Structure formats: C-alpha cells, structure tokens
C-alpha cells in the first residue's frame, strides 16, 4: 500500500510480516536532497536518472530535486514530461524535476511548466547575469506563485578562477575566485526578490560575507531563504592539497572561517536547507590540470554520512540536521509536510549510527566516481529505506 498501517508499542504481527530488530538504531524521515544533477537527457554516459534514484534511496535519500541543466535543459513541457516519465519508471527515490527559469535568451513558460508539475524554477548551471532578465523572471515567477532557486555567482567577478582567492590558491598557483563573486550576486538577488515579491532560495552558498545580506533581508520581510551543501560544511580550501581535481567546485571551497560561519548559520536557522550539490562528471574530465578539469563532485553517496559526521563531531544537532535535510526541503520540491501517522504515505529510513560506511570505489552506488571522500569512513549505515511502495534493504540484513 505504501502507507503506514499501524504505529504503536503493541502491534499485531501477521504471518507474512517481516520483523526487524532495530534496537539502538534511528528511525527518521527520509532525506530530501533539493539539488542534484542526474545528467539525463543528454549525458547518460555520466549516469542516468534510474541509477541515481536507486543509489539515493539506498543512501537514505527518499526524494531528489533534479537540476534543469540537462541537454536539452528542462525548459519545455516535452523535456519535463520525458524526465518525469523516466523518473517514475526508475523506482528508488522520488524525483522532482526543477524547471529552468530561462529558455534560450528569454524566459521559460513558467505557468505551463508549473501546471505540468514543476515545483520550482531555477537558474542552476547557467546563473542569470543580466539584472533586467532576472528582474523580469522574478516578477513572472511571483505572478504565478512559483518559488525560485538562484545560484549566486557573478561570472564577471569569478573570471577564470579555479579556487578561493586566498593563500592556498596562491600557493598552488591557481587563479582565485573572490568572495565578491558570490556576495555581489546575493545582494542583487535580495534586492530583486524584495522588489518582485518572489519567493527565492539562494544557494548553494560558500561565503561568510553572504550571511548578513540574507539576515538583513529576512529581517525586512523579504521572502529569501538560504541553502548550503554538506560538502561545503565538511571541507575547506586546505583540502585542495595536493591539487585534488575532485574538489574543483563552483562555488569553491573557502576558508575555515567561512565553513564555521556557514555551520553557525545552519544551527541558527539562517540557512534552512541542506543539499548534496551532487554533480557527477566524467572521470576522464578530471584528469586534466586542475583549472581545466570538469567542475563538480559526486556527493550523493556521502550526503547522509557527512550530515551525521557533523552531528558526531558536535558541530550540528541531530534535530537541526533532520529539520534542514529532511523537512524544510520538502516545501521547495512541492511535497506535503512530513507526517508520521497511520495512513500517511510511508517515507522513512532506519539508520544504524554505530556502523560506518567505508567510502571505497566498490561502495559508491552513484554513477559519479569522483567522490572527494574516497578513503573516508562516514558514520551511519542505512538498514532500511522506504518511500511509498519503494523499499530498499541491504541484501543481507545482519
């Protein structure tokens, strides 16, 4: 049925029911990862919707937000319906396709895309640089009550930078990306969100200096929220040694002070959404010199473990992780509020917090092989993941 049949301490167990001994384990809502690149259509040599959806469920993620930067992009009803059909056939995690805010040089037909099922419009993959176009896009989105996800990057300030503009980039001889490439974009987004009345999720963020701009806007009643990746909360620019091309990221890893400020903002609720920012490129595309390598890292397999590692290290409360990684992202993907009650759609994971996941190539379920966390042991093993009628368990339940 895909729904919770009964919840309680003294349950009637039928002959066909499986009993799982979950003592010492955590039953929690499935993670909702609002920003992933699933590479289909157009780049299925990297991975497919089916592979990533199944990998996600096995790693505790019950819903994925699929970024629109496919080839062709999700900027028409035809592509949206194609993606939705493939996602439905895939099984595993549910996939909510995010539509593109723009189409070619103008605006996408947001009203039509919304009626076809897109919960959110975004400029991910090609951040809008023209302020006039962005203003028109936000006014249009506000008029049809469609929330928007905007990636805060000013490409003119980013230039051909490859790493955070700081001592590590200088030592490695890499062109730097200044914090202003993000903060200038955040300031512009905030002002246009205020003028248009649109509801905007800004991210993924990387800079401490972006946070006061968002806090001040929220205090004025502007409908802006912020998002950060578990990757940015777990690493900093020092992790680039020695030229780790799997960490050629956009936005780049910044200083430890930036990482600490982002974590503090997550704890305070100023940053309300966590994502994986999963971007599986070709492995071959990461063999070139660092600045020429493909941008992005495969982070789907590590998303839950990175969150639990922050909890284990005392940097984040488990309740905050669940709020930011499981509950709040649901609204941005147009999912109903989470409900754990009899008759509600089943959506939960059982995690053993006392077991680690060894991040080895053999253990990566995603098609993206470029995980920056190879060799790590991340806390938490998923023992069961359920989304409606979709159920995942390890082949041997120990």
N, C-alpha and C positions, 0 to 999 in steps of 0.2 A: 504493500500500500504506500510505502514511503512516508508514513506518518508515525508519530509516537503513539503507540497503542495504550500504554499504561505507564504511569510513573508513581513509584512509592516504595515502601520498605518491604511489604509482604505481598509479593506478586504471585499470581497463579502461573506456573510454568507448564506449558503444553509439551506433548511428547516430541513435537518437531522443533521445539525452541532450542537454540544454542545458548549455553550459559558460559559467560566469560568471567573469569576471576580477575577483577580489576582493582584488587586491594593495593593501595599505595599509588594508584595511577590517577591522572586528572581527566575528568570528562569536561570538555569545554566546547564552546561554539567553534565551528569550522572557521579558518581564516578566510578573509575576503581580500584578495590582492587586486587593487584597482588599476595597476599599471604594469602590463606585461606585453611583450612583443611576441606574437605567435607565428609570424612570418608567412602566413598563408592568407590569401593567394600571393603567388609571385616569387616566393623564396623558399619553396618546400625542400630545397637541398639543405637548408639550415635546420628546419624542423617542421612539424605540422601541428595543426590545432589538436588533432586526436592525441598525438604523443604528449603534448604539453598538458592537455586537460587531464590525462590519466596520471602523468607524473605529479601534477599538482595535488590531486586527491590523495595519492599515496604519501604525500608530504604534508598533509593536514590542511590543505587549502581547498575549500569547497566551492569557491566562486572566483573567477578571474575577470578582470576588466581588460579587454583586448584593445590595444592602441590602434589608431586608424592608419598608421604609416606602413600599410602593406603596399603591394604593387599589383594592380592599381589600388589607390587608397580607398578607405571606406567613406566615400563622398557621394555615393548614389545608392538608391534603393536596391538596385541589382546586386551590387557588391555586398551590401548589408545583408540581404536575404541569402546570398551564397554562403557568407560566413556563418550566419545563424543556422542554416541547414547543416553545414559541416559540423558545427559545434554540437547540435542536437544528436547527430549520428555518432559522435565521438564517445559518449559516455565519460565517466570521470567527473572532474569539476564542471560546474556550470560556467558557461562563457557568455559574458555580456559585451557585445561589440560596441565600442565607443566610436561615434562618427566624427569625421573631420569637420572642423569649423569652416574651412575654406574649400573651394573647388576651383582648380586652376588659379586664375588671378583674382577671382571674386569670392562671394560667399556660397557655401553649400546650402542646399534647400533644407534648412533645419526642420521646418514644420513637417515636411514629408518624411524625413528621416526619423523624426520623433514618433510619428504615427506608425512607422514601420518597425518601431521597437527600440531605437537607440535611446538609452537613458541619459546620455551625456555627450557633449561635443567637445573636441579638444584640438589643440594645435601641436600636439606631441609629434616630434620628428621633423617638423618644419615650423618652428616658432614664428608667429607673425611679427614682422619687423616694422611694417607700415602702421603708424599710430591711427591714421584715418580708417584703414581697413579694420583694425582691431576694434575701434570705437563702433563702427557700423555692425560688426559681428556681435558685440556685446549688447547693443541696442536690439538687434534682431533676436538674440537668444532670450533676452529679458521679456520681449513681447510675446514669446511663446512659452515662457516659464521653463526654459531648458537650462539646466546647470552647465557650467563650462569648466574644463580643466586647461590651465595655461602653464606652459613651460617657460620659466622666467630666464630667458637668455637674450642678451643684446649681442648679436653676432658681430657688429662693428667693433665692440669692445673686446669680444673674445678673440677676434682675429684668427691667426693660425696657431693659437696657443694649444698646448697639449697637457698642461698640468697647472696646478695652483701657482699663482705668481708669488713665490716665496723662496726660502733658502734651498729647499730640496730641488725645485725646478732649476734654479741657478747652478747648483752643484752637478746636476745631471745634464746640463746644457740644453734644457728644454725651454721652448718659448712659453711664457707664463700667461695664465688666464686670470685677470684681476677680479677681485670680489665685485667691482662695479659692473662687470658684465651681467651679474645677477641682480644687484641692488637697483640699478637703473631700470631694469625690466620690471622688477617688483613694484617700484614706485609708480611707473607708468600704468601697470595693470591695476593697482589700487585706485588711482585717480579715475581711470576709465570705468572701473567697476562702480565707483561711487556715483559717477555721472549717469551711468546707464541703468543702475539698479539691478544689474545682473548678479546672479549667484556664482561665485568663482572659487575654484580650488586651485591654489598656486603651488606648483612643485614639479618635480622633487627639488627641495632646497638644499643648499650646501653651505651657506654663509651665516655667521652670527649677525652680520650687519643687516640682513633681510628681516630679522625678527622684530625690531622696534617699528619698522614700517608697517608690518602686518598688525602688531599690537595696537598701534595708534589708530589704524583704520577700523579695527574691530571696536575700539572704544568709541569711535564716531558713528558706529552702527552700520558700517559698510559690510556687505554680505560676502566677506572673503574668509576662506579657511586655508590652512597650510598642510602640506604633505612632505614627508621625508622618507627615504629608503632605509631599510635595516642595514644595508651596505654602508651608507654614509654614517650611520650611528656606530658602526663596528670598526671602521678603519680610518686612518688619516694619511696625510701626504707622506709620512715616513715609511708607509707600507709600499711605496713605489720602488724603494731599493730592492734589488738591483734591476732597474728597467723592466718591471713586471707588466708586460703588454696587456695582460688580462685586466689591468687597472687603468687602462686608457678610457676614461669615463667622461660623460657630459651630463651633469656638472662634474667637475673634477673633485677628487678627494682634497679637502683643505686642511687647515691646521688642527692640532689637538684642541686649541681653544674654540675653534668653530664646532668641532664634534661635541665638546662638552656643553656648549651653548644650545645646540640643537637638542641634545638629550634633556637638558633642563626645560626647554620649551615643550617637549613631548610630555614630561612629567607634569608641567603646569597646565597642559591642555591648549596652549597657544598653537602648537602643531597637533592636529586632531586625527590625522590619517597616516598610517604606515603602509608602504608598498615595498615590493621587491625590486622594482625597476628592472625587471628581467629582460635582457637583450641578448639572445643567442646569435652571435655571428659565426661565420665560417672559422674553423680552427686555422685554416691556411691564411685567412685575412689577418691573423695575429702573429704572423711570423716575420713581418717586415720590421724595419726600425720603428721604435716607439711612436713617433709622431704620425707615421704613415699607417699604423695599424687601425683596424676597424674599432669604432667606439662601442663600448658596452661590455657587460659581463653577464654570464649565466648565473642567476641568483635564485631561481625557483626552488631548487633542492635545499638551499640554505636558509630560506626566509624564516620559517618557524624556529629553527635551531639558533639563528642569530638573535631572534627576539628572546628566546629562553636563556641564551647566554647573557644577555643584558640583565635579565632577572636574576640569574645565578650570581652575577658579579655585584648585585646590589645597585645597579645603575637605573633600574626600572622596576616598578612594582608589577606583579603579575596582573593585577586588576587593570592597570594602565595599559599593559600590552594587549589584553583582551578587548578593552574599550577601543583602542586605536587601530588594532589589526583585524578585529573580528566584527565589531558592532558598528562603529561610525562609518566605515567604508561602504556598508550596505546601502545607505541612503544615496550615496553618489552613483551607485550602479542601479538605482531604481528598485532595490529589493525591499520587501516589507521589513519592519522592525523585527529583530530576533525574538523568537518565542520558544521557550522550553516548557511545553504543556501538552497534555493529552489532546490528540487530534491535530496538533500543529505539524507542518512539514518537518521531517527529520533532517537535522543539519548539525552534526556534532562530530568531534574527534575524541578518541581516547589516547592519551599520551602518557608514556612511562617516563617520568622526569629523571629516573635513576639510571637510565640507559643512554648511551651516546650513539650518535650516528657518525660513523667514520666516513669522512669526505674523501673517498677514493674514486678514481675513474669508473670502476666497476659499479659503484653505488650511485652514480649520477643517473637519474631516470630521465631528466630533460635531454632533449636533442642537443642543447648547448653544452659543449665540452669545456668551455673557457671559464671554469669557476675559479675565482681568486682564492677559494677556501680549500683547495685540494691539500690534503695533508692535515687538515684540522679535524678535531673531534668536536662535534656540536651536541649540546645536551638535548635530550628528548627524542624518544622513538615513538612514531605513530603506530599504535597497535590496532586501531580501527578508525575508519573514516566513512561517514555516511552522509550522503546528500540525496534526500528523497529515496528513490528505489536504487540508486547507485551506492554500492557498498564496497569498500576495499579493506582487505586484511592481508598481513604478511602470509606467505604461502604456508609457513609452519607457525602456528600460534604457540609460543613456548609458555 
